[in-house]
């Protein structure tokens, strides 16, 4: 059960980062470095979720 809880937590953080990316993109002069960092964080979360899912099946 702890793994599923962790996956849900990571999914929530992934969603929050996705919103931050959309917010940054909607700004007239978005910060490219911030976007890059947000996208890296989002990818790391996705990879961690996939790794956890593969361990549960």
HELIX and SHEET records of a PDB file:
HELIX    1   1 UNK A    2  UNK A   26  1                                  25    
HELIX    2   2 UNK A   32  UNK A   56  1                                  25    
END                                                                             
